[in-house]
Amino acid sequence: MSALFLQVMVVKNKIKVLVVDDSALMRKALRELIATDPALEVAGVARDGKDAIEKAREIQPDVITMDINMPEMDGLTSMQYILNENPEIPVIIISSLTRDGALATFEALALGAFDFVAKPSGTVSSNLYIVGKEIIEKIKLAYKHANRTSLKNRIRTRSSFSKARDAEDWAKSGADRSPELSKVVVIGVSTGGPGTLMDVLPMLRADLRAALIVVQHMPPTFTSSFAKRLGKACPFPFKEAEAGDVLADGRGYLAPGGYQLLVHRDGRMLRLSASPVTPFMPSVNVTMESVLRAYGGKRVVGVLMTGMGDDGADAMVKIRAAGGVTIAEDESTAIVFGMPRAAIERGGAEIVVPSYRIADEIVKAVHLC
């Protein structure tokens, strides 16, 4: 086999990426960044949403990186057109670290985007290399490990956020709840998590006899908006956790980005800490182990869902060994089967079910034990 033929085969096997951004600087930065990995190639660029639709039809890319705020047609609208025609193409949102950027990003995830990467310094980030490794990793994950059926189902149910009740309604419904704490459920999730959580939280019971803690790997500026999104879908009061919050049955808390969420050993009060420093902050392992130390295994339910890496797997092993219930998402629905796979392989998953059955298993673990 000739060297020339081998070179042609390598090029053909590259992951084709369509870069969509209205900034020439950002298009150049993304092109140069993607070119640093021999497994990837920029097959085309688009300067606005309309251009993206045309380029997607012409190029048939394997993955699309999509800006949101663009002239002519924004990224959200463009993505809907593209996914309606080609639901198998994963779209990664390249978003700004602002409140508006966060809200638009969650809307994109609800509409079927695979995942997002936050620009390190605004809409036009000359220092994009800071998140370069994350962008390359997520492009590869989107292409190689994305569950196509799950993505298609996400697109079909994209109105789920808008149909959810207002967070204030849920807060009012739980205003007179007892401060009793029966059990604590900790859900750990990463890549693909925002959409997958929407398969779980709306299906929980309003009278859940447990406090719920969600640990989602996410930038600090995003978690406040994300907590409000989840609060609209959750059947009981749900908020971003703050230092001094007290765990109680029928209440939910999202771990804030940039901190470790811990429980005081001698009580139910939550605290935030800048240590230990881990690759992801908040860390699923750190929160799960803190809850386990505070309440003992029999009062803890650990849940691990879609995400790359193995954060939470070791804690799941400890919870199960201590007599707690552990639930992992099955590969059939996991957008990225990294974290749940690690828990299963290490013996930390007592129950393995698709995402749409996780809520039922949580309710069983809380109410029937």
Phi, psi and omega in degrees: 000126186287156178297324180297318179297319179298320179297319179297318180297319179299315180299317181295330183275358180291152177279120183275124183244133172258122180262125181239116179196139181280348179270124178298324179296318180291321178299317179295316181297318179293320179299313181294322179296311181296326181292344180287345180254122184294346180273353185240155171213143174276108182277345179180164176229153178224144186259353175199179185297319179295317178299323180297319179298315180295317181293324179296320177294320184286315188270328188053062184292162175278327181215147177238132168260128191234123169284161181258305184274105181218154177286171179069297177209130182284169184295325180297313180295314180301316181299321180296318177298314183296314183287333175294326179275321184224076183294349180276351180273115178286139180245128177252121181279129173257104194245154176277150181276062179230167179299313178297321178297321179294314181299316179294324180295316180293327175296318179297318179296321178294331181274356174123004177297147180290310181192187181219160171228132181272129175296137186289336184211061174093183185302317176249105184251106179289344180258041183299338181302338179301323179253019182300315180298319180296318180299312181297317179300317184286330174297315180294318178297317180300319182284314189270328190240355180296134177277106186300319180298318180297318179296319180296319178295324178300318181293321181294331183252030188291350179272003186299324180295314186291337181273352183289153179287158179290144183301326181295327178297316180295320181299318179296321182294337181252013186296328184256020182292153175287146178282010182301145176233112181268309181214171177231127176255126177243119177256125176250134185203153180221240184305126183087359186293316184306319178286319182295325177300333179286349172276345189248302188302316181295341183267359177284160181279143178295333181258033182305124180273058178193155169272147181244128174241127177249126176246107180244126176295117187197146179299151182305321184285352183262334192291330179297312179295322181294322178299321178294323176298311181295326180298331179286341183255341185279138183279015175209167183305135183217137184209168170286130184294142175233152176302130181100348175299145181247126180294140178207155177304144175068029176223145183237151184220134175258128178295127181287145180294145176089356180228162168266134178263119185233162175245134177299140181301325188260017181189196184252006184282136178275148174222155179250144182218147176273002179223156358288153178279123181231163180306323176242131176230112013284156177255134178296315179304313184298313181293314180300317181292326177295316178295319180298317179296323184285325190239349182080155188299321187291347179254012185238136172241119178257135181229131179234126183235193188316141178162149178274155181090202184224017181302129179099340184296315180295320179294324178299320177300316181293319180297315181296317180296332181272003177098007177277171177263133180235135185231130177237145178287137179287153181299334184297335180242346183294124177299314174229119189268041182276297183297311178295324178300316181299318179295318180296312183295332180270001179082018183266002183245107177286322183237132178234115184217160175297162184303324184286354177252356184295319180301317179299319181291325176296313180299317178299315182296326183276319190261340184254003182249000000 
